[in-house]
């Protein structure tokens, strides 16, 4: 085992009747590294995460965490791995505050009263929810709830955090907040494994990416390799009244190109979700009345073609 290796999985396999959902998947994740499984829906990403977390029985393969077989039925196994699935966590009580929920869950995991209080406050700070800690969970926005669920995964100080589609359904502000929290955790040495369908999200969050299709990893790449040519930048298309002011948009951080013609502006940017609020503000400040805004992310298919030689087959 490499000195800083947190996760090693080999030959993971899962079938559902005649369907082979996961077929020989294996990879490693080091401390402080974020590894992403990128692929279309039905590619086997969620099944892979559930097997690694130990919530789904695997038909074959092994999962090692810190060089030991992962056993979530044992206390040391639960402490080493935090898992945040897509579906809502039934353990969260909507009538309780965020702080009360975390304290209650910490107590259920065996922490003493004082330690549970302290750990809940630490987690709330780590996910940026200290200011919302006293608010009932039922009043949380989707983005705030997603960060609280992230906090649940962190309660026992896991060395590996597993997340399934961590920003699905969030607006740009909520997505930014979750991704910023994850970047902070990685900087503190937590190994992060996530699944996503979004090329831009994988490029922003992940150090390495496995391209998953039909239950197999067809290729692995780094963040730089995933980024590819400028043709795969995100595009924001604005429908505007008035003459487009291209220089005002070109001055924005992350904007690579901007072109305008009567009634329309195309802005090429590294992360459309993150750039959109600034683009809209700059357009308004330059006297452009924005009637509509559309975001186009680089097609997942184009990434597969460039890095594997063919489109996803799933």
ZASE-623339 format. One record per residue (C-alpha): residue number from 1; residue in three letters; x, y, z. Coordinates in steps of 0.05 Angstrom, whole numbers, plus 5000, padded with zeros to 4 digits. Layout:
<nodes>
- num:residu:east:north:up
- NUM:ala:X:Y:Z
...
</nodes>
This chain:
<nodes>
- num:residu:east:north:up
- 1:unk:5000:5000:5000
- 2:unk:5026:5069:4982
- 3:unk:5040:5111:5044
- 4:unk:4982:5160:5032
- 5:unk:4934:5111:4998
- 6:unk:4865:5111:5031
- 7:unk:4823:5069:4984
- 8:unk:4840:5011:4938
- 9:unk:4786:4971:4904
- 10:unk:4797:4914:4856
- 11:unk:4752:4874:4809
- 12:unk:4686:4900:4836
- 13:unk:4628:4863:4804
- 14:unk:4553:4866:4813
- 15:unk:4497:4833:4774
- 16:unk:4422:4840:4778
- 17:unk:4394:4779:4743
- 18:unk:4421:4780:4672
- 19:unk:4445:4852:4679
- 20:unk:4519:4862:4694
- 21:unk:4516:4930:4729
- 22:unk:4590:4933:4750
- 23:unk:4642:4891:4714
- 24:unk:4712:4890:4744
- 25:unk:4719:4962:4768
- 26:unk:4782:4981:4806
- 27:unk:4820:5044:4825
- 28:unk:4855:5078:4883
- 29:unk:4845:5144:4920
- 30:unk:4899:5177:4962
- 31:unk:4893:5223:5022
- 32:unk:4874:5293:5000
- 33:unk:4855:5269:4931
- 34:unk:4787:5274:4898
- 35:unk:4771:5217:4849
- 36:unk:4709:5222:4805
- 37:unk:4668:5170:4768
- 38:unk:4642:5206:4707
- 39:unk:4591:5175:4661
- 40:unk:4519:5174:4636
- 41:unk:4460:5151:4677
- 42:unk:4458:5075:4685
- 43:unk:4533:5068:4675
- 44:unk:4543:5034:4743
- 45:unk:4569:5093:4783
- 46:unk:4518:5091:4840
- 47:unk:4523:5015:4846
- 48:unk:4599:5021:4850
- 49:unk:4595:5073:4906
- 50:unk:4545:5032:4945
- 51:unk:4589:4970:4943
- 52:unk:4650:5010:4965
- 53:unk:4610:5041:5022
- 54:unk:4585:4973:5042
- 55:unk:4510:4986:5035
- 56:unk:4505:4939:4976
- 57:unk:4532:4868:4974
- 58:unk:4584:4858:4919
- 59:unk:4587:4794:4878
- 60:unk:4662:4799:4870
- 61:unk:4723:4841:4884
- 62:unk:4752:4873:4946
- 63:unk:4752:4941:4980
- 64:unk:4811:4961:5023
- 65:unk:4811:5024:5066
- 66:unk:4879:5041:5095
- 67:unk:4901:4971:5073
- 68:unk:4847:4934:5111
- 69:unk:4784:4901:5084
- 70:unk:4727:4950:5093
- 71:unk:4674:4923:5141
- 72:unk:4618:4974:5155
- 73:unk:4588:4928:5207
- 74:unk:4647:4942:5253
- 75:unk:4655:5008:5291
- 76:unk:4724:5020:5260
- 77:unk:4694:5009:5191
- 78:unk:4639:5060:5202
- 79:unk:4689:5111:5227
- 80:unk:4735:5105:5167
- 81:unk:4683:5117:5112
- 82:unk:4628:5170:5106
- 83:unk:4575:5159:5053
- 84:unk:4526:5210:5026
- 85:unk:4478:5178:4975
- 86:unk:4431:5216:4928
- 87:unk:4368:5199:4966
- 88:unk:4349:5239:5029
- 89:unk:4375:5212:5095
- 90:unk:4318:5184:5137
- 91:unk:4358:5198:5200
- 92:unk:4348:5273:5193
- 93:unk:4287:5300:5231
- 94:unk:4256:5360:5195
- 95:unk:4229:5391:5259
- 96:unk:4297:5393:5292
- 97:unk:4351:5444:5277
- 98:unk:4414:5427:5239
- 99:unk:4454:5429:5303
- 100:unk:4404:5385:5340
- 101:unk:4403:5334:5284
- 102:unk:4479:5328:5283
- 103:unk:4483:5323:5359
- 104:unk:4430:5268:5360
- 105:unk:4466:5228:5305
- 106:unk:4532:5236:5341
- 107:unk:4501:5208:5405
- 108:unk:4473:5149:5366
- 109:unk:4543:5134:5342
- 110:unk:4567:5130:5414
- 111:unk:4596:5199:5426
- 112:unk:4586:5227:5496
- 113:unk:4542:5288:5506
- 114:unk:4598:5339:5509
- 115:unk:4637:5308:5452
- 116:unk:4574:5304:5409
- 117:unk:4561:5378:5420
- 118:unk:4633:5395:5402
- 119:unk:4634:5351:5341
- 120:unk:4568:5378:5314
- 121:unk:4595:5449:5318
- 122:unk:4659:5429:5284
- 123:unk:4621:5397:5227
- 124:unk:4574:5456:5219
- 125:unk:4634:5501:5211
- 126:unk:4668:5454:5162
- 127:unk:4608:5455:5115
- 128:unk:4594:5529:5124
- 129:unk:4528:5523:5163
- 130:unk:4546:5555:5230
- 131:unk:4499:5613:5214
- 132:unk:4441:5565:5198
- 133:unk:4453:5516:5255
- 134:unk:4394:5540:5297
- 135:unk:4344:5537:5240
- 136:unk:4296:5479:5233
- 137:unk:4317:5431:5177
- 138:unk:4248:5435:5145
- 139:unk:4263:5508:5126
- 140:unk:4329:5492:5092
- 141:unk:4338:5503:5018
- 142:unk:4362:5445:4974
- 143:unk:4433:5472:4976
- 144:unk:4433:5480:5051
- 145:unk:4404:5411:5061
- 146:unk:4457:5381:5015
- 147:unk:4511:5413:5058
- 148:unk:4478:5386:5121
- 149:unk:4478:5316:5091
- 150:unk:4552:5326:5076
- 151:unk:4561:5343:5149
- 152:unk:4528:5277:5169
- 153:unk:4579:5241:5127
- 154:unk:4635:5277:5165
- 155:unk:4610:5265:5236
- 156:unk:4657:5208:5252
- 157:unk:4719:5240:5220
- 158:unk:4723:5192:5161
- 159:unk:4787:5184:5121
- 160:unk:4744:5170:5059
- 161:unk:4682:5210:5040
- 162:unk:4637:5180:4986
- 163:unk:4586:5224:4950
- 164:unk:4535:5207:4896
- 165:unk:4519:5267:4850
- 166:unk:4536:5317:4905
- 167:unk:4507:5378:4869
- 168:unk:4450:5348:4829
- 169:unk:4391:5396:4825
- 170:unk:4426:5455:4858
- 171:unk:4428:5526:4832
- 172:unk:4496:5556:4818
- 173:unk:4502:5587:4887
- 174:unk:4486:5521:4922
- 175:unk:4533:5483:4876
- 176:unk:4589:5532:4891
- 177:unk:4579:5525:4966
- 178:unk:4581:5448:4964
- 179:unk:4642:5446:4918
- 180:unk:4678:5497:4962
- 181:unk:4665:5454:5023
- 182:unk:4692:5392:4988
- 183:unk:4755:5429:4965
- 184:unk:4767:5450:5037
- 185:unk:4760:5378:5062
- 186:unk:4808:5352:5009
- 187:unk:4857:5405:5031
- 188:unk:4853:5377:5101
- 189:unk:4872:5307:5076
- 190:unk:4804:5274:5068
- 191:unk:4801:5226:5008
- 192:unk:4739:5240:4967
- 193:unk:4704:5194:4918
- 194:unk:4645:5221:4879
- 195:unk:4600:5204:4820
- 196:unk:4575:5256:4771
- 197:unk:4547:5263:4701
- 198:unk:4572:5335:4694
- 199:unk:4638:5346:4658
- 200:unk:4647:5416:4686
- 201:unk:4637:5391:4757
- 202:unk:4687:5334:4749
- 203:unk:4736:5383:4719
- 204:unk:4729:5432:4776
- 205:unk:4727:5382:4834
- 206:unk:4768:5320:4815
- 207:unk:4843:5308:4812
- 208:unk:4831:5244:4773
- 209:unk:4771:5218:4736
- 210:unk:4749:5149:4714
- 211:unk:4703:5149:4653
- 212:unk:4650:5096:4668
- 213:unk:4606:5062:4617
- 214:unk:4567:4996:4619
- 215:unk:4597:4979:4687
- 216:unk:4669:4988:4668
- 217:unk:4721:5043:4672
- 218:unk:4740:5055:4600
- 219:unk:4794:5106:4614
- 220:unk:4826:5146:4670
- 221:unk:4849:5217:4663
- 222:unk:4874:5277:4703
- 223:unk:4837:5343:4711
- 224:unk:4882:5373:4657
- 225:unk:4868:5317:4609
- 226:unk:4794:5322:4621
- 227:unk:4794:5397:4606
- 228:unk:4816:5386:4534
- 229:unk:4813:5439:4480
- 230:unk:4778:5506:4485
- 231:unk:4722:5478:4442
- 232:unk:4698:5441:4504
- 233:unk:4689:5503:4546
- 234:unk:4620:5517:4573
- 235:unk:4579:5567:4533
- 236:unk:4530:5619:4560
- 237:unk:4484:5648:4507
- 238:unk:4448:5712:4525
- 239:unk:4388:5741:4487
- 240:unk:4393:5816:4497
- 241:unk:4361:5881:4477
- 242:unk:4411:5933:4454
- 243:unk:4481:5929:4427
- 244:unk:4524:5875:4460
- 245:unk:4582:5902:4501
- 246:unk:4633:5846:4491
- 247:unk:4693:5879:4527
- 248:unk:4653:5883:4592
- 249:unk:4644:5807:4590
- 250:unk:4715:5791:4569
- 251:unk:4740:5825:4632
- 252:unk:4706:5774:4677
- 253:unk:4746:5720:4713
- 254:unk:4742:5653:4678
- 255:unk:4715:5681:4613
- 256:unk:4758:5657:4554
- 257:unk:4719:5685:4495
- 258:unk:4659:5730:4482
- 259:unk:4627:5746:4416
- 260:unk:4565:5787:4402
- 261:unk:4517:5803:4346
- 262:unk:4451:5838:4345
- 263:unk:4407:5810:4400
- 264:unk:4455:5754:4423
- 265:unk:4520:5745:4461
- 266:unk:4560:5680:4467
- 267:unk:4607:5675:4527
- 268:unk:4657:5617:4531
- 269:unk:4677:5602:4603
- 270:unk:4710:5548:4645
- 271:unk:4650:5537:4690
- 272:unk:4583:5565:4667
- 273:unk:4548:5553:4733
- 274:unk:4599:5593:4771
- 275:unk:4606:5648:4718
- 276:unk:4532:5660:4703
- 277:unk:4516:5708:4761
- 278:unk:4576:5752:4742
- 279:unk:4559:5750:4668
- 280:unk:4487:5772:4682
- 281:unk:4511:5828:4729
- 282:unk:4563:5852:4679
- 283:unk:4512:5852:4622
- 284:unk:4463:5892:4663
- 285:unk:4518:5941:4684
- 286:unk:4536:5951:4611
- 287:unk:4465:5969:4593
- 288:unk:4444:5903:4562
- 289:unk:4373:5882:4579
- 290:unk:4378:5805:4584
- 291:unk:4315:5771:4560
- 292:unk:4340:5699:4566
- 293:unk:4402:5661:4586
- 294:unk:4419:5590:4565
- 295:unk:4477:5547:4589
- 296:unk:4511:5494:4547
- 297:unk:4561:5448:4580
- 298:unk:4610:5406:4539
- 299:unk:4576:5342:4518
- 300:unk:4595:5281:4557
- 301:unk:4597:5244:4492
- 302:unk:4652:5289:4464
- 303:unk:4695:5275:4525
- 304:unk:4687:5200:4516
- 305:unk:4703:5204:4442
- 306:unk:4766:5245:4455
- 307:unk:4792:5203:4513
- 308:unk:4769:5132:4495
- 309:unk:4761:5134:4420
- 310:unk:4686:5124:4421
- 311:unk:4621:5149:4452
- 312:unk:4590:5119:4515
- 313:unk:4549:5058:4497
- 314:unk:4502:5059:4556
</nodes>
